[in-house]
Amino acid sequence: MNIKQKNGYSLVEMLVVVIIVAVVMNAMMVSFMAGQNSWTKTNNSIQLKENLRRTIQRIAKELRESGSDQNNALKVAISYGQGVSNPAGLYAGGTFNTDILDFAMPITCQSDTVLLDSSGNVKNWGAPLTWGCTDSSCMDPGNSCAVSNQRKVEYKIDANHNLLRRVIEGNGAQVNQTTIAEQLVDFQVGCPEIDQVTFSDLAMVNGSTTLTSATGGFTAAMGTNHCIINITSGTNFIPGCYEIKTYSNANTVTFYKTATKSGNASAGKATVGGKALVTLHVTAQDDDVIVEECMDINLRNHQ
């Protein structure tokens, strides 16, 4: 009698197949998750960058209305390093405090809606209660021009990384506060009180934070106020804004992070400071995504 044998797979063979399929599926899942994480990170970076750009443009819209009065007195004040500290690890060179920006703008009062006097000078300087305000009802909400003339706009970061727009009285009392943006970890303002210095021979060793200039031009005030150097071009330089950490001498300063990208940097061109010019450098962070935005803002001369 012939017994027919049935063809099939043994238990060992089945286990081998299951293991192989599991390994392949796991590899595919790892690859998929890596791609998804990369896409998410890129998307977050784009959104964060766009939000940061809108934020700095919003500040600039108001700041451009400020400037100097008929006596050439600057209506912009910067409290260097008087804000909250930026997070540890943000910069390789250590942490430092953020800046606080205060300024007044031309306003009209409810009892006096004329912006300029007979000599063409701004009659009243103050702070609109809300961003985008264009009439006296929100520039002089209490119908008291003497009080409104003492007010100013203030931008600062709080301990929760929110950028605040505050309207404050001359004595520092808060009148109004609005959150302009979230996730901001650094807010630095340039040095409009010093004359602009231009460099064309900047150099930095690859990976270093020490910046040098053979011709010189750095000042002690740049280090004290942590002024912003705006590097626009140069061999192996990463264009952007950099805060000065320390001043060594007229030829040497240090940054909080390197400005090089691949090899020693040379022939760097940059500017720092400038009368009637404010440089804003704002940094935002979402988990491990960090983006920066820098803008030079020209102030008005209301003489």
Secondary structure as UniProt FT lines:
FT   HELIX           11..63
FT   TURN            64..65
FT   STRAND          67..68
FT   TURN            70..71
FT   STRAND          76..79
FT   TURN            80..81
FT   TURN            88..89
FT   TURN            92..93
FT   STRAND          100..103
FT   STRAND          105..106
FT   TURN            110..111
FT   TURN            118..119
FT   STRAND          125..126
FT   TURN            131..132
FT   HELIX           136..139
FT   TURN            141..142
FT   HELIX           145..148
FT   TURN            149..150
FT   STRAND          152..157
FT   TURN            159..160
FT   STRAND          163..168
FT   TURN            170..171
FT   STRAND          174..181
FT   STRAND          184..189
FT   TURN            192..193
FT   STRAND          197..204
FT   TURN            206..207
FT   STRAND          210..213
FT   HELIX           220..224
FT   TURN            225..226
FT   STRAND          228..235
FT   STRAND          240..249
FT   TURN            250..251
FT   STRAND          252..255
FT   STRAND          265..272
FT   TURN            275..276
FT   STRAND          277..286
FT   TURN            287..288
FT   STRAND          289..298
FT   STRAND          300..301
//
